[in-house]
Amino acid sequence: KEKAAVLSFVIEGIHPHDIGTILDDEGIAIRTGHHCAQPVMQHFHVPATARASFAFYNTREEIDVFVGALHKVIEVLG
């Protein structure tokens, strides 16, 4: 009920492609872009989003690494 496997997000002032590049440097793969939702994104004036996908095999440690890498993105580009 309170679970989600896909998380689309933006970090204000940082382009999602830049988020993806830094996460890639940290060994984390995400998707960036329109995600087949371009009409709704245009409606809300969102140029792109970053999307992380999680599954039953992801560990808490991997989530912690992901969050730490997001903090690095903000530190470097925010």
Secondary structure, 3 states (H helix, E strand, C coil): CCCCCEEEECECCECHHHHHHHHHHCCCCCEEECCCCHHHHHHCCCCCEEEEECCCCCCHHHHHHHHHHHHHHHHHHC
